[in-house]
Amino acid sequence: MPRRYRPLLLSLLFAGSTGCTEFPARDTRLFPDDRTVFFEGELETETVNSFLERVAELNPGDLERIVIRSGGGETRSARTLGRWVHRMGLDVEVEKLCFSSCANYIFPAGNAKIIRADAFVGWHGSETQFDVIALSDPDRSGADLERQELSEVLQESTELLRRNGLSKADFPRLLEEGLETSRNSRQDEAAFFDELGIDKEFTLHGMRPLYLHELKSSGKKGWTFSLADMKRLGLSNVSYQGTTPYTQSAPVQANLIVIRYIPQEKSRTGTATGAAPAQ
């Protein structure tokens, strides 16, 4: 599973900086004639704040859409941008990819949601993922798994800690601070989805017992759904601009597993079968 706590650890050390990322931030671009704004890069404190400064004078109705290309980033910053998108009433158009925090918090905030022909939207977990993963590990709770992951990240970051005047003696304090930050972030996530009026299940479904093994063994980045299942999950007004079904597109096949939304999985730990419909 992805290591959620690397950005969290860096934020504890550097007051919000999450270091280098796979998709570096680019300049915000505004296209007034097309009533469009473009965001490319990681969703981090610096990039999101810079973006919001550029659009600070705009009001709802001034823009129609945000075109986004992002591999994700820090969850609170992503929700900050998602709230702006929701307040502005914008459509979200995905160029190339909208993954992780982008898929969790920017994509669902859009009025209409457009996936370009060469693009994909993919998920790999969210703030409450450990509680879901624990359904497949009856000997440990979500809290146990969360504590273990943060502990492992701390153990692997000895050199980073040393460069910042910290040592293993600081581990207990950093661990508790990290867990408290995570608890606060979960509360903010819950408030965010309440504001959007949708359930967060689409951010977690691939980690339920039916799919967790497939996800782990696939070698893929995460999962996606058919457009029909997106709609069932509360992601309304989604369209795909390709000529083939979205789930059969080359970007999806290369990067993601396609899973089927099975509502019963929210309340059971057994297994079921059924391929995701092509759409």
Summary of the structure (lengths in Angstrom):
residues: 279
radius of gyration: 18.9
end to end distance: 26.8
largest distance: 57.9
contacts: 883
relative contact order: 0.13
helix: 50%
strand: 15%
